[in-house]
Amino acid sequence: MPEDALFAEVLDPGNRADPYPIYARLRRTPVARQRDGAYVVSTHAAIRSLLFDPRLSSEDLPPSRRPRTGNPLKDWLLNPIRNRVANAHRPLIFRDPPEHDTLRGFVMSEFTIARVNGLHGRVAALVDGLIEACRGRDTVCLVDDLSYPLPVAVICDLLGVPEQDEPQFHAWATRLATALEPDARRDEEARRETVATFDAIADYMRALIRRKRRQPGDDMLSGLARRDRPGMGEVDLIATAVLLLVAGHETTVNLITNGMLTLLRHPDELGRLRADPERAPQVIEELLRYEPPVHFRTRKALGDIAVAGTTIPKGAPIVLLFAAGNRDPERFPEPDRFDPDRTDIQHFGFGGGLHYCVGAPLARIEAEIALVALCRRLRDPRLLADPPPYRPGASLRGPENLGIRIGGI
Ligand code: HEM
């Protein structure tokens, strides 16, 4: 089967529940040229070498209003919504050095370990409240009841968004994450809705930033807005705030939901975590390898790049298939086995290199607290459906919902 057909299978929502056999077939050609000129990279070694290669660009393709090509990958790469995002409010995830490094430096100076650790108590209280709200029920719907509301509340806290605006944030985050999916609806109406969402959130952020400048608080947005930062104008600040919301929301939802799904499929591991919460960090690391929330990211080649016996020509789009690298048998023994006791676990769950996730410590804390609490407090949890229904997104992959029967709290 041509590799084009294989990547089309990855994008096909019908394969969302178990894309791993397709990844195994893709890995036979570590760097696979697609008919449209894009290159799909699927082995651990090739992904790793490209992640650290300065000839890879994260800046988006030039503005384009080209009509749909009928090729899902090409349509996605040429998607005018992405281009509009890229040009009007281009955040650091879509930028190259030196601007990327300047903006990232500002974010890192505010995303301190102390600030993240300071959120520990708040995350625990939120998790507790969300689980408590399920008391008296026979079933819980993990996404609606916990995984979804938690990260958005935490990001609002981090940024200093007033509590009463959280529901609005929640709605925006959902719409943006859905619109940025590779296989999102791309008709005129969907495009208009997405642009309107971006405009609404940008207006909100602009007003909030101005408020923070007048009356700074202890939050991250006040910190980012307060200092004199050459290279970080108001538009960059808005783009950064929106990025933190979008990048930290759906991803964390998926980690918690995929995590509970995996533990329910491996009751021994669930029992071990319940008995010994100290195991949480190693369980989370293995989850990020085994069921990562982000399956792939794209780049563009700035020069001809030779990798794994193939030369990717300058200008070609590149798809780094992280989730395939995470299951590469050349790198991980028995890669399809969920084994939190692995000691050597260099996964791509948070990417790698220049764009390595800035929110990784926060995501780890949220997932650890949520999974330990769920394992300890839900009595006799059992899946209602396996596999659960999945959202259509191929890159940000996760269940639409996860019904769990419980014997009480
Ligand atoms: C970048 C995954 C949570 C903020 C990334 C990348 C991945 C990732 C794979 C690399 C993107 C690339 O290479 O193009 C995840 C996962 C998360 C998570 C799996 C949760 C389980 C968060 C949180 C935040 C965040 C909670 C912030 C509140 C960011 C930002 C970047 C990023 C700002 C861009 C960094 C850069 O371009 O230098 N994330 N993320 N992420 N993430 Fe996360």
Residues whose N, C-alpha, C, O or C-beta is under 5 A from the ligand:
A	BS01	HEM	L92 I93 R104 L244 A247 G248 T251 T252 L255 P293 V294 R297 F348 G349 F350 G351 L354 H355 Y356 C357 V358 G359 A360 L362 A363
